[in-house]
Structures are given as C-alpha cells and as structure tokens.
Amino acid sequence: MINTTVALLEPAELAATTSGTAVDLSAWHGLVDVILTSSATGAPGDTATVTIEHSDEENTGFASAGVAFEPVDDEAGSTQLVTVNVDQLKPYVRATVTLDGDTPTVTCAVLVSGKRNYA
C-alpha cells in the first residue's frame, strides 16, 4: 500500500459557502488523515466551519460523515488534522465550507492522506 494525498478542496479564497468536488476514496483503506489549512476569516464575527460529507453516488445524495473541524474565526489561521477510518465512509467524499457572518471570506484547503490499496 502506498501513502497517497488527494485534495478534497483545492486551495481557494472563498466568499460563500462552498462544497469541493467529490473524490472517490474507495481505493483507500483504514485510517486516513483529513487535513485543513486555513487563513483567518476576514472580519470579527465571521466564521468558517469545515465538514466532511459522503455519498454512494458521485454527484448527489451527500450527507454528513460526522467529521468536522473546529470553526475558524478572525483571530488566526488554522491547521487542523482529524483521523478517520475511511472504511466507515461511503465511496464519494467531499469537504464543505460553511461561511457565516456579515462579509465572510477565508482561504483554505482540505486534504486526505492515507494508505491506498491500489492505483
């Protein structure tokens, strides 16, 4: 098995709630690290909440996978890691960033790194 990293959300500056493109993680096995790296939000009172969703289908039916990072606020940037058993997830996984506040903005990326069974 090879340790492989893939983006659930490519690095981007966001000004609205956004979902990343679905990634098929069915080739991964066991524990994986889901990593968030983020700037601070744009203003006091603004927050960014990043969650992981999963589905049996690539483009529809996404629901919470029960994986969430601590909310990011205007105080400082954040790098967070959550370890997840990918065997308990449905095949397609994506990151969703929910922005809240008057004029929220954030720059962030979400990655998955873990053992991949095959290419």
C-alpha positions as CSV (number, residue, x, y, z in Angstrom):
1,M,0.0,0.0,0.0
2,I,1.2,3.5,-0.9
3,N,0.6,6.6,1.2
4,T,-1.2,9.0,-1.1
5,T,-2.6,12.5,-0.6
6,V,-5.5,14.0,-2.5
7,A,-7.4,17.3,-2.3
8,L,-11.0,17.3,-1.1
9,L,-10.9,21.1,-1.6
10,E,-8.2,22.8,-3.7
11,P,-6.7,25.9,-2.1
12,A,-9.0,28.8,-2.8
13,E,-10.2,32.1,-1.4
14,L,-13.9,31.7,-0.6
15,A,-16.6,34.3,-0.1
16,A,-19.6,32.0,0.0
17,T,-20.4,28.5,1.4
18,T,-18.7,26.1,-1.0
19,S,-18.5,22.3,-1.5
20,G,-15.5,20.7,-3.0
21,T,-15.6,18.2,-5.9
22,A,-16.4,14.6,-4.8
23,V,-13.4,12.3,-4.6
24,D,-13.7,8.5,-4.8
25,L,-11.9,7.1,-1.7
26,S,-12.9,3.5,-2.3
27,A,-9.2,2.7,-3.1
28,W,-8.1,3.8,0.4
29,H,-8.1,1.6,3.4
30,G,-8.1,2.0,7.2
31,L,-7.1,5.2,8.9
32,V,-6.6,8.4,6.9
33,D,-5.7,11.9,8.0
34,V,-8.0,14.7,6.9
35,I,-6.1,18.0,7.0
36,L,-7.5,21.5,7.0
37,T,-5.2,24.5,6.4
38,S,-6.9,27.9,6.6
39,S,-6.4,31.6,6.9
40,A,-8.3,33.6,9.5
41,T,-11.7,34.8,8.3
42,G,-12.0,38.3,7.0
43,A,-13.6,40.2,9.9
44,P,-14.6,40.0,13.6
45,G,-17.7,37.8,14.0
46,D,-17.1,35.9,10.7
47,T,-16.6,32.1,10.9
48,A,-15.8,29.2,8.6
49,T,-16.9,25.7,9.5
50,V,-15.5,22.9,7.5
51,T,-17.2,19.5,7.5
52,I,-16.8,16.3,5.5
53,E,-19.8,14.8,3.6
54,H,-20.1,11.4,1.9
55,S,-22.3,9.6,-0.6
56,D,-22.8,6.4,-2.6
57,E,-23.0,8.5,-5.7
58,E,-20.5,11.0,-7.2
59,N,-22.8,13.9,-7.7
60,T,-25.9,13.5,-5.4
61,G,-27.1,12.3,-2.1
62,F,-24.3,13.9,0.1
63,A,-24.9,13.8,3.9
64,S,-22.7,14.5,6.9
65,A,-20.0,11.9,7.5
66,G,-19.8,13.0,11.2
67,V,-16.4,14.6,10.6
68,A,-15.9,18.3,11.4
69,F,-13.1,20.7,12.2
70,E,-13.1,23.3,14.9
71,P,-14.6,26.6,13.4
72,V,-12.1,29.1,12.1
73,D,-12.6,32.8,13.1
74,D,-10.9,36.1,12.5
75,E,-8.3,35.6,15.3
76,A,-5.7,33.5,13.4
77,G,-5.2,31.0,10.7
78,S,-5.6,27.3,11.5
79,T,-4.1,23.9,10.6
80,Q,-6.1,21.0,11.9
81,L,-5.9,17.2,11.5
82,V,-8.7,14.7,12.1
83,T,-8.0,10.9,11.7
84,V,-10.9,9.0,10.1
85,N,-11.5,5.3,9.4
86,V,-12.2,5.6,5.6
87,D,-13.7,2.0,5.7
88,Q,-16.7,3.5,7.5
89,L,-17.3,6.1,4.8
90,K,-19.3,5.9,1.7
91,P,-17.1,5.9,-1.5
92,Y,-17.5,9.5,-2.5
93,V,-16.3,12.2,-0.1
94,R,-16.1,16.0,-0.3
95,A,-15.4,18.9,2.0
96,T,-17.9,21.7,2.6
97,V,-17.0,25.1,4.0
98,T,-19.9,27.0,5.6
99,L,-19.3,30.7,6.0
100,D,-21.2,32.8,8.5
101,G,-21.1,36.5,9.3
102,D,-21.6,39.8,7.5
103,T,-19.0,39.6,4.8
104,P,-17.1,36.3,5.5
105,T,-14.1,35.3,3.5
106,V,-11.5,32.6,4.1
107,T,-8.7,31.0,2.1
108,C,-8.4,27.2,2.8
109,A,-7.7,23.8,1.5
110,V,-8.7,20.3,2.7
111,L,-6.5,17.2,2.0
112,V,-6.8,13.5,2.7
113,S,-3.6,11.5,3.3
114,G,-3.5,7.7,3.9
115,K,-2.9,4.2,2.6
116,R,-4.2,3.5,-0.8
117,N,-4.7,-0.2,-1.8
118,Y,-4.2,0.3,-5.5
119,A,-3.8,3.0,-8.1
